[in-house]
Amino acid sequence: MTNKKKWLAVMMMAFIFGMTIVENLDAQADNRLNGTWDVGSDRKVKGIELTLNNGNYERSISNNQFERGTYVANNGKITFRQTHIMYIDSKTTAEIGLESAKWYTINEFATAMRNSYKKAGAPQEFLNDILEPILEPNISALPQDYSIVGNSLIITYPVPGFEGEKYTLVYNRK
C-alpha cells in the first residue's frame, strides 16, 4: 500500500512538473511581440518605448531607460514582472542615497526609498498606506490584455489602487 502511495506521489509530481514546462513553453510563444514599440509623440503620453525580447523587457521615456524585467504572454494576456529600476535625475537619486543612471533591483530601490522617507520623518501610516503599495514589486505583475493589430500593440493596463479602472496604450512598432 505504501508503495502505491509513493508511486502515486511520484507520478503526480512528474505530471505537475510536465504541465509547468508545457505552460511555460506555451506562455512564451508569442514572438510577434519581439521588437521595440513606441507610444509616439502625437499622443498625450509621449516618448514611451517598450522593448520586448523573448520574455525580457525594458521601458524608456525620451530615450532614458528606467525599468526592466521579464514578461509572460499567452492567449491575449501579458504579465510584466519588474526586476530593476534606474533613475536619471541625480538630485532625486542622491536624496534617497542612490547613484544616478545605475540599475538597482526593486528590493535595493525599495529599501533606499523606505530609509529616505523614515529619515525625513514620514509617519508610519504614510509608509504603510502610500509608499508600500507603490514599491510593491508585483504591482505590475497583474495580467494585462493585449492585442497586435497590424503594426500596433495595444495593452490595457489596470490602474494601481483603483479597483476596476484601466487605461489603454497603443504602441507602434519602430
C-alpha positions, 0 to 999 in steps of 0.5 A: 500500500505504501508503495502505491502511495509513493508511486502515486506521489511520484507520478503526480509530481512528474505530471505537475512538473510536465504541465509547468514546462508545457505552460511555460513553453506555451506562455512564451510563444508569442514572438510577434511581440519581439521588437521595440514599440513606441507610444509616439509623440502625437499622443498625450503620453509621449516618448514611451518605448517598450522593448520586448525580447523573448520574455525580457523587457525594458521601458524608456521615456525620451530615450532614458531607460528606467525599468526592466524585467521579464514578461509572460504572454499567452492567449491575449494576456501579458504579465510584466514582472519588474526586476530593476529600476534606474533613475536619471535625475541625480538630485532625486537619486542622491536624496534617497542615497542612490547613484544616478543612471545605475540599475538597482533591483526593486528590493535595493530601490525599495529599501533606499526609498523606505530609509529616505522617507523614515529619515525625513520623518514620514509617519508610519501610516504614510509608509504603510498606506502610500509608499508600500503599495507603490514599491510593491514589486508585483504591482505590475505583475497583474495580467494585462490584455493585449492585442497586435493589430497590424503594426500596433500593440495595444495593452490595457493596463489596470490602474494601481489602487483603483479597483476596476479602472484601466487605461489603454496604450497603443504602441507602434512598432519602430 
